[in-house]
Amino acid sequence: MALGGIWSSPRFLFYATGSTINNLGNQLYFLVLPLLVYSMTQSALNMSVMAVCEALPQVLLSLFAGALVDRLSRRTVIFAALCFQAFCCALISTLFSVGLLEVWMLYLLGTCLAIGQVFLRTAEFATIPAMFPDRKLEASAGLSSCFTATTIFGPLLAGILIAAFEYQTLLIINALTYFAPILLCLITRIPHESLGGVRSISQVLIDTRNGLRWILDSRILVSIAIVMGLSNLADSGILTVVLFHLKDELAMADNLISYVLMVNGLGMLIGTILPPRLKRLARGKMMLLALLLNNFGVALFLIPVAWIAPIALFIGSIGGMMLHISYTVMIQESVPNEMLGRVNGAMRTLIAITFPLSTSMLGSITGFLGSETAFLTAVSLSILPLLIILKGPVYRFSQQQLNEEVVNRSSNMIS
């Protein structure tokens, strides 16, 4: 076989292909939507409002989406979310074509698309361990590789298409790309498990509480949440600082900035390739290595030389992607499948809160004190998650310890 490992599995290959086509379509959407808002309003403020509408569902709904996913068939949730997103995207294009689209409709439909994305990603997270129970790390890394490839080639494709077609045509193309994963997922036979269904709102709230309790009762999960939250607080807003640094302080031309950002995507791609090759390394040690690479990349920006920027982004993005994969696999291995949705939703909610905080903090520091101070702040804050890993249970994370904890806690779990 030309391909080895997880890629030799037809089931994974079909699933990854559908996911990649969907992600390429999303790259069109991510480019077209803000441009469409700007063409209608010529307002940067309205573009910012659109960004907030897309971000809020991640913070507000992830907690409850996880509880719902644990009660519903994950396959049904995935198909329903994809169909819902296709409908919303097609509706935007139709309203625009007939001259009825208003900016408030974009806010509403953009929020609906983001809601669909929250449920889609939550269900996919819980589905992967059920589909590939003995190859979680390879499957997570493989799907991350596909996603990263779309972040490299997607913007290039979008730039070519947007020069040849109007906005509504690109939105229709995106709407059609939602059906590729639906068709290919039928071939992959996603498990159609019966998980009890949703009987009442109080049941959803109880499940949500149980997801939070599962996290708070586990030293490993609490440590992971703190590590990821502090890491995101330190550098999730760093790309905005990097763009300001390159454009304003280093006076780099726009085309050179685009090449630098492509290097960022290449680093993410390498970051998805390394974890399967380091699978003998303990999960906690892999997370520590990822944080060290990420922090070293950010620290390199303190050197005010233009050619350092792509090297810094490349190293930092390798660490960032490795950190994401390590986190994903540790959660999947630390939580029984029937609890994965609600626990992941709770974790994502706890971690997502730090994204707007990081962006606001680093953006304000850059505006008042310059990017060097912002980079120094990010590096200083990034020391905290390193210390927590070294001093806490994450670094000593072992499969035997994990199995014992899962068995003991599953026996006492409230269904």
JORA-V250396 format. One record per residue. RES is the residue in three letters. SS is DSSP state (helix for helix, strand for strand, loop for the rest). OMEGA is omega in degrees with one decimal (none if undefined). NEAR is the number of other C-alpha atoms within 8 Angstrom. Layout:
res=RES ss=SS omega=OMEGA near=NEAR
res=RES ss=SS omega=OMEGA near=NEAR
This chain:
res=MET ss=loop omega=179.7 near=4
res=ALA ss=loop omega=-178.9 near=3
res=LEU ss=loop omega=179.9 near=6
res=GLY ss=loop omega=175.4 near=7
res=GLY ss=helix omega=-176.4 near=7
res=ILE ss=helix omega=-178.0 near=10
res=TRP ss=helix omega=176.1 near=10
res=SER ss=helix omega=178.6 near=9
res=SER ss=loop omega=177.8 near=8
res=PRO ss=helix omega=-179.5 near=7
res=ARG ss=helix omega=179.3 near=8
res=PHE ss=helix omega=-177.4 near=11
res=LEU ss=helix omega=178.1 near=10
res=PHE ss=helix omega=-179.2 near=12
res=TYR ss=helix omega=-179.4 near=12
res=ALA ss=helix omega=178.6 near=11
res=THR ss=helix omega=178.2 near=10
res=GLY ss=helix omega=179.2 near=14
res=SER ss=helix omega=-179.0 near=12
res=THR ss=helix omega=178.1 near=11
res=ILE ss=helix omega=178.3 near=12
res=ASN ss=helix omega=-179.6 near=13
res=ASN ss=helix omega=175.9 near=10
res=LEU ss=helix omega=176.3 near=11
res=GLY ss=helix omega=178.5 near=13
res=ASN ss=helix omega=177.2 near=9
res=GLN ss=helix omega=174.4 near=13
res=LEU ss=helix omega=-178.7 near=14
res=TYR ss=helix omega=-178.3 near=11
res=PHE ss=helix omega=178.2 near=8
res=LEU ss=helix omega=-172.9 near=10
res=VAL ss=helix omega=-171.9 near=11
res=LEU ss=helix omega=178.3 near=8
res=PRO ss=helix omega=177.5 near=10
res=LEU ss=helix omega=177.8 near=8
res=LEU ss=helix omega=176.6 near=9
res=VAL ss=helix omega=-179.0 near=15
res=TYR ss=helix omega=-179.8 near=12
res=SER ss=helix omega=-179.2 near=7
res=MET ss=helix omega=-171.4 near=7
res=THR ss=helix omega=-172.6 near=8
res=GLN ss=loop omega=-175.4 near=7
res=SER ss=loop omega=174.5 near=8
res=ALA ss=helix omega=179.0 near=7
res=LEU ss=helix omega=179.2 near=6
res=ASN ss=helix omega=175.7 near=10
res=MET ss=helix omega=178.0 near=11
res=SER ss=helix omega=177.7 near=8
res=VAL ss=helix omega=178.2 near=9
res=MET ss=helix omega=179.2 near=13
res=ALA ss=helix omega=177.9 near=8
res=VAL ss=helix omega=179.3 near=8
res=CYS ss=helix omega=179.3 near=12
res=GLU ss=helix omega=-175.7 near=12
res=ALA ss=helix omega=-173.4 near=9
res=LEU ss=helix omega=179.9 near=9
res=PRO ss=helix omega=179.1 near=13
res=GLN ss=helix omega=-177.6 near=14
res=VAL ss=helix omega=-170.2 near=11
res=LEU ss=helix omega=-170.7 near=8
res=LEU ss=helix omega=-175.5 near=11
res=SER ss=helix omega=-177.9 near=16
res=LEU ss=helix omega=-176.2 near=15
res=PHE ss=helix omega=177.2 near=13
res=ALA ss=helix omega=179.2 near=14
res=GLY ss=helix omega=179.3 near=19
res=ALA ss=helix omega=179.2 near=16
res=LEU ss=helix omega=-179.0 near=12
res=VAL ss=helix omega=179.4 near=15
res=ASP ss=loop omega=179.9 near=14
res=ARG ss=loop omega=-177.3 near=10
res=LEU ss=loop omega=173.6 near=13
res=SER ss=loop omega=-179.3 near=12
res=ARG ss=helix omega=178.7 near=15
res=ARG ss=helix omega=179.1 near=11
res=THR ss=helix omega=179.4 near=9
res=VAL ss=helix omega=-179.8 near=13
res=ILE ss=helix omega=-178.8 near=12
res=PHE ss=helix omega=-179.0 near=9
res=ALA ss=helix omega=-179.9 near=8
res=ALA ss=helix omega=179.4 near=12
res=LEU ss=helix omega=178.5 near=13
res=CYS ss=helix omega=178.5 near=10
res=PHE ss=helix omega=178.9 near=10
res=GLN ss=helix omega=178.6 near=14
res=ALA ss=helix omega=179.3 near=13
res=PHE ss=helix omega=-178.6 near=9
res=CYS ss=helix omega=-178.9 near=11
res=CYS ss=helix omega=177.5 near=14
res=ALA ss=helix omega=179.7 near=11
res=LEU ss=helix omega=176.4 near=8
res=ILE ss=helix omega=-178.9 near=13
res=SER ss=helix omega=-178.6 near=13
res=THR ss=helix omega=179.5 near=9
res=LEU ss=helix omega=179.0 near=10
res=PHE ss=helix omega=-177.3 near=10
res=SER ss=helix omega=-177.9 near=8
res=VAL ss=loop omega=175.0 near=7
res=GLY ss=loop omega=-178.3 near=6
res=LEU ss=loop omega=-175.1 near=7
res=LEU ss=loop omega=174.9 near=10
res=GLU ss=loop omega=-171.9 near=6
res=VAL ss=helix omega=179.4 near=9
res=TRP ss=helix omega=175.9 near=6
res=MET ss=helix omega=176.7 near=8
res=LEU ss=helix omega=177.3 near=12
res=TYR ss=helix omega=-177.0 near=11
res=LEU ss=helix omega=-177.4 near=9
res=LEU ss=helix omega=175.1 near=11
res=GLY ss=helix omega=176.3 near=11
res=THR ss=helix omega=178.9 near=12
res=CYS ss=helix omega=177.2 near=10
res=LEU ss=helix omega=179.2 near=13
res=ALA ss=helix omega=176.5 near=12
res=ILE ss=helix omega=177.0 near=11
res=GLY ss=helix omega=-179.8 near=12
res=GLN ss=helix omega=178.6 near=10
res=VAL ss=helix omega=-179.2 near=13
res=PHE ss=helix omega=179.3 near=15
res=LEU ss=helix omega=-177.4 near=12
res=ARG ss=helix omega=179.1 near=8
res=THR ss=helix omega=179.6 near=15
res=ALA ss=helix omega=178.9 near=15
res=GLU ss=helix omega=179.7 near=10
res=PHE ss=helix omega=-178.4 near=11
res=ALA ss=helix omega=-177.1 near=13
res=THR ss=helix omega=-174.7 near=12
res=ILE ss=helix omega=179.1 near=12
res=PRO ss=helix omega=179.1 near=13
res=ALA ss=helix omega=-179.5 near=9
res=MET ss=helix omega=-176.9 near=8
res=PHE ss=loop omega=-171.9 near=9
res=PRO ss=loop omega=-177.6 near=8
res=ASP ss=loop omega=-176.0 near=5
res=ARG ss=loop omega=-177.1 near=9
res=LYS ss=helix omega=-177.0 near=12
res=LEU ss=helix omega=-179.1 near=11
res=GLU ss=helix omega=-178.8 near=10
res=ALA ss=helix omega=179.5 near=12
res=SER ss=helix omega=179.3 near=12
res=ALA ss=helix omega=179.8 near=13
res=GLY ss=helix omega=178.4 near=13
res=LEU ss=helix omega=176.2 near=10
res=SER ss=helix omega=176.7 near=11
res=SER ss=helix omega=178.3 near=12
res=CYS ss=helix omega=179.9 near=11
res=PHE ss=helix omega=-178.7 near=11
res=THR ss=helix omega=178.2 near=12
res=ALA ss=helix omega=179.4 near=11
res=THR ss=helix omega=177.0 near=13
res=THR ss=helix omega=176.6 near=10
res=ILE ss=helix omega=-173.4 near=11
res=PHE ss=helix omega=-179.3 near=8
res=GLY ss=helix omega=178.7 near=12
res=PRO ss=helix omega=177.5 near=12
res=LEU ss=helix omega=177.4 near=8
res=LEU ss=helix omega=179.7 near=8
res=ALA ss=helix omega=179.6 near=11
res=GLY ss=helix omega=178.8 near=8
res=ILE ss=helix omega=-176.6 near=8
res=LEU ss=helix omega=-176.4 near=9
res=ILE ss=helix omega=175.9 near=10
res=ALA ss=helix omega=-174.9 near=6
res=ALA ss=helix omega=-175.0 near=6
res=PHE ss=loop omega=176.3 near=8
res=GLU ss=loop omega=-175.7 near=7
res=TYR ss=helix omega=-175.1 near=10
res=GLN ss=helix omega=177.7 near=11
res=THR ss=helix omega=179.3 near=9
res=LEU ss=helix omega=177.9 near=14
res=LEU ss=helix omega=175.9 near=15
res=ILE ss=helix omega=176.7 near=11
res=ILE ss=helix omega=178.4 near=9
res=ASN ss=helix omega=179.8 near=15
res=ALA ss=helix omega=-179.6 near=14
res=LEU ss=helix omega=-177.9 near=9
res=THR ss=helix omega=177.2 near=12
res=TYR ss=helix omega=-176.7 near=15
res=PHE ss=helix omega=177.2 near=11
res=ALA ss=helix omega=177.6 near=11
res=PRO ss=helix omega=177.6 near=14
res=ILE ss=helix omega=-178.5 near=11
res=LEU ss=helix omega=-177.3 near=9
res=LEU ss=helix omega=177.0 near=12
res=CYS ss=helix omega=174.7 near=12
res=LEU ss=helix omega=179.8 near=8
res=ILE ss=helix omega=-177.0 near=8
res=THR ss=helix omega=177.0 near=10
res=ARG ss=loop omega=173.2 near=6
res=ILE ss=loop omega=-178.4 near=9
res=PRO ss=loop omega=179.6 near=9
res=HIS ss=loop omega=-173.9 near=8
res=GLU ss=loop omega=175.0 near=6
res=SER ss=loop omega=-173.5 near=7
res=LEU ss=loop omega=173.5 near=8
res=GLY ss=loop omega=-179.6 near=6
res=GLY ss=loop omega=-180.0 near=7
res=VAL ss=loop omega=-177.0 near=10
res=ARG ss=loop omega=-178.5 near=5
res=SER ss=loop omega=176.5 near=6
res=ILE ss=helix omega=-179.6 near=7
res=SER ss=helix omega=177.6 near=6
res=GLN ss=helix omega=178.0 near=9
res=VAL ss=helix omega=179.7 near=12
res=LEU ss=helix omega=177.7 near=10
res=ILE ss=helix omega=178.9 near=8
res=ASP ss=helix omega=178.1 near=11
res=THR ss=helix omega=178.4 near=14
res=ARG ss=helix omega=179.3 near=8
res=ASN ss=helix omega=176.3 near=10
res=GLY ss=helix omega=177.7 near=13
res=LEU ss=helix omega=-179.6 near=11
res=ARG ss=helix omega=179.7 near=8
res=TRP ss=helix omega=178.3 near=9
res=ILE ss=helix omega=-173.1 near=12
res=LEU ss=helix omega=179.3 near=9
res=ASP ss=loop omega=-178.7 near=7
res=SER ss=loop omega=178.1 near=8
res=ARG ss=helix omega=-180.0 near=9
res=ILE ss=helix omega=-177.2 near=9
res=LEU ss=helix omega=176.7 near=11
res=VAL ss=helix omega=179.3 near=11
res=SER ss=helix omega=178.6 near=13
res=ILE ss=helix omega=-179.7 near=10
res=ALA ss=helix omega=179.9 near=11
res=ILE ss=helix omega=179.8 near=9
res=VAL ss=helix omega=-178.2 near=13
res=MET ss=helix omega=178.6 near=10
res=GLY ss=helix omega=179.6 near=12
res=LEU ss=helix omega=177.7 near=13
res=SER ss=helix omega=177.9 near=12
res=ASN ss=helix omega=177.2 near=13
res=LEU ss=helix omega=-177.5 near=13
res=ALA ss=helix omega=-169.9 near=13
res=ASP ss=helix omega=179.5 near=10
res=SER ss=loop omega=176.0 near=11
res=GLY ss=loop omega=-171.8 near=16
res=ILE ss=helix omega=-176.8 near=11
res=LEU ss=helix omega=176.4 near=7
res=THR ss=helix omega=178.0 near=9
res=VAL ss=helix omega=179.5 near=14
res=VAL ss=helix omega=179.8 near=9
res=LEU ss=helix omega=177.3 near=9
res=PHE ss=helix omega=-179.6 near=10
res=HIS ss=helix omega=-178.5 near=10
res=LEU ss=helix omega=-174.4 near=13
res=LYS ss=helix omega=-170.9 near=12
res=ASP ss=helix omega=-172.5 near=8
res=GLU ss=helix omega=177.8 near=7
res=LEU ss=loop omega=177.3 near=10
res=ALA ss=loop omega=-178.4 near=7
res=MET ss=loop omega=179.4 near=10
res=ALA ss=loop omega=-176.2 near=7
res=ASP ss=helix omega=-178.2 near=7
res=ASN ss=helix omega=177.3 near=6
res=LEU ss=helix omega=176.8 near=8
res=ILE ss=helix omega=179.4 near=12
res=SER ss=helix omega=177.6 near=8
res=TYR ss=helix omega=178.4 near=8
res=VAL ss=helix omega=-179.4 near=11
res=LEU ss=helix omega=174.3 near=10
res=MET ss=helix omega=175.6 near=9
res=VAL ss=helix omega=176.1 near=11
res=ASN ss=helix omega=177.9 near=12
res=GLY ss=helix omega=178.1 near=14
res=LEU ss=helix omega=176.8 near=11
res=GLY ss=helix omega=176.9 near=14
res=MET ss=helix omega=178.9 near=15
res=LEU ss=helix omega=176.8 near=14
res=ILE ss=helix omega=179.8 near=9
res=GLY ss=helix omega=176.3 near=14
res=THR ss=helix omega=-177.9 near=15
res=ILE ss=helix omega=-173.1 near=11
res=LEU ss=helix omega=-174.8 near=9
res=PRO ss=helix omega=178.1 near=14
res=PRO ss=helix omega=179.5 near=9
res=ARG ss=helix omega=178.1 near=7
res=LEU ss=loop omega=-172.5 near=8
res=LYS ss=loop omega=175.2 near=8
res=ARG ss=loop omega=178.3 near=5
res=LEU ss=loop omega=179.0 near=7
res=ALA ss=loop omega=-175.0 near=9
res=ARG ss=helix omega=-179.5 near=11
res=GLY ss=helix omega=178.4 near=12
res=LYS ss=helix omega=176.3 near=9
res=MET ss=helix omega=177.6 near=14
res=MET ss=helix omega=177.3 near=12
res=LEU ss=helix omega=177.8 near=12
res=LEU ss=helix omega=179.5 near=9
res=ALA ss=helix omega=178.9 near=14
res=LEU ss=helix omega=178.7 near=12
res=LEU ss=helix omega=178.2 near=10
res=LEU ss=helix omega=-179.7 near=13
res=ASN ss=helix omega=-178.2 near=14
res=ASN ss=helix omega=177.5 near=12
res=PHE ss=helix omega=176.9 near=11
res=GLY ss=helix omega=178.5 near=15
res=VAL ss=helix omega=-178.7 near=14
res=ALA ss=helix omega=-179.5 near=11
res=LEU ss=helix omega=179.3 near=10
res=PHE ss=loop omega=176.7 near=12
res=LEU ss=loop omega=175.0 near=9
res=ILE ss=loop omega=-172.4 near=6
res=PRO ss=loop omega=179.2 near=7
res=VAL ss=loop omega=-172.2 near=7
res=ALA ss=loop omega=-174.5 near=8
res=TRP ss=loop omega=176.8 near=6
res=ILE ss=helix omega=-172.8 near=11
res=ALA ss=helix omega=-179.9 near=12
res=PRO ss=helix omega=177.8 near=11
res=ILE ss=helix omega=179.8 near=9
res=ALA ss=helix omega=179.8 near=14
res=LEU ss=helix omega=-178.4 near=15
res=PHE ss=helix omega=-178.6 near=15
res=ILE ss=helix omega=-179.0 near=13
res=GLY ss=helix omega=-178.7 near=15
res=SER ss=helix omega=173.3 near=15
res=ILE ss=helix omega=179.5 near=17
res=GLY ss=helix omega=-179.2 near=16
res=GLY ss=helix omega=179.9 near=14
res=MET ss=helix omega=176.5 near=13
res=MET ss=helix omega=179.0 near=15
res=LEU ss=helix omega=179.8 near=12
res=HIS ss=helix omega=-179.2 near=8
res=ILE ss=helix omega=178.1 near=14
res=SER ss=helix omega=178.4 near=13
res=TYR ss=helix omega=-177.6 near=10
res=THR ss=helix omega=-176.7 near=9
res=VAL ss=helix omega=179.7 near=11
res=MET ss=helix omega=177.1 near=9
res=ILE ss=helix omega=-178.6 near=10
res=GLN ss=helix omega=179.6 near=13
res=GLU ss=helix omega=-175.5 near=8
res=SER ss=helix omega=-171.4 near=10
res=VAL ss=loop omega=175.6 near=10
res=PRO ss=loop omega=-171.8 near=10
res=ASN ss=helix omega=-177.2 near=9
res=GLU ss=helix omega=178.5 near=6
res=MET ss=helix omega=-170.6 near=10
res=LEU ss=helix omega=-176.3 near=14
res=GLY ss=helix omega=-175.3 near=17
res=ARG ss=helix omega=178.7 near=20
res=VAL ss=helix omega=178.1 near=14
res=ASN ss=helix omega=178.0 near=13
res=GLY ss=helix omega=178.2 near=15
res=ALA ss=helix omega=179.0 near=15
res=MET ss=helix omega=-179.0 near=11
res=ARG ss=helix omega=178.5 near=12
res=THR ss=helix omega=-179.6 near=14
res=LEU ss=helix omega=-176.8 near=10
res=ILE ss=helix omega=-174.3 near=12
res=ALA ss=helix omega=-179.9 near=10
res=ILE ss=helix omega=-175.6 near=9
res=THR ss=helix omega=-178.0 near=12
res=PHE ss=helix omega=177.9 near=12
res=PRO ss=helix omega=177.9 near=8
res=LEU ss=helix omega=179.6 near=9
res=SER ss=helix omega=-179.4 near=14
res=THR ss=helix omega=179.7 near=12
res=SER ss=helix omega=-177.2 near=9
res=MET ss=helix omega=-176.4 near=8
res=LEU ss=helix omega=176.5 near=14
res=GLY ss=helix omega=179.6 near=12
res=SER ss=helix omega=178.8 near=8
res=ILE ss=helix omega=178.9 near=12
res=THR ss=helix omega=-178.3 near=13
res=GLY ss=helix omega=-176.0 near=8
res=PHE ss=helix omega=-171.6 near=6
res=LEU ss=helix omega=179.3 near=9
res=GLY ss=loop omega=-174.7 near=9
res=SER ss=helix omega=-178.7 near=13
res=GLU ss=helix omega=177.9 near=10
res=THR ss=helix omega=177.9 near=10
res=ALA ss=helix omega=177.6 near=14
res=PHE ss=helix omega=179.1 near=14
res=LEU ss=helix omega=177.3 near=10
res=THR ss=helix omega=-179.7 near=10
res=ALA ss=helix omega=179.4 near=13
res=VAL ss=helix omega=-179.3 near=12
res=SER ss=helix omega=-179.9 near=8
res=LEU ss=helix omega=-176.8 near=11
res=SER ss=helix omega=176.1 near=13
res=ILE ss=helix omega=-176.2 near=8
res=LEU ss=helix omega=178.7 near=10
res=PRO ss=helix omega=175.8 near=12
res=LEU ss=helix omega=-179.6 near=12
res=LEU ss=helix omega=-179.4 near=8
res=ILE ss=helix omega=177.0 near=10
res=ILE ss=helix omega=-176.2 near=14
res=LEU ss=helix omega=-175.3 near=9
res=LYS ss=helix omega=-175.1 near=7
res=GLY ss=loop omega=-174.6 near=9
res=PRO ss=loop omega=-176.2 near=10
res=VAL ss=loop omega=-178.0 near=11
res=TYR ss=loop omega=-178.3 near=12
res=ARG ss=loop omega=-179.4 near=7
res=PHE ss=loop omega=179.2 near=12
res=SER ss=loop omega=-178.5 near=8
res=GLN ss=helix omega=179.4 near=6
res=GLN ss=helix omega=178.0 near=6
res=GLN ss=helix omega=-179.0 near=8
res=LEU ss=helix omega=-178.5 near=11
res=ASN ss=helix omega=179.6 near=9
res=GLU ss=helix omega=-178.6 near=8
res=GLU ss=helix omega=-178.5 near=8
res=VAL ss=helix omega=-179.9 near=11
res=VAL ss=helix omega=-178.4 near=8
res=ASN ss=helix omega=-175.1 near=8
res=ARG ss=helix omega=178.8 near=8
res=SER ss=helix omega=-179.2 near=8
res=SER ss=helix omega=-179.9 near=6
res=ASN ss=loop omega=-173.7 near=6
res=MET ss=loop omega=174.9 near=6
res=ILE ss=loop omega=-176.8 near=4
res=SER ss=loop omega=none near=3
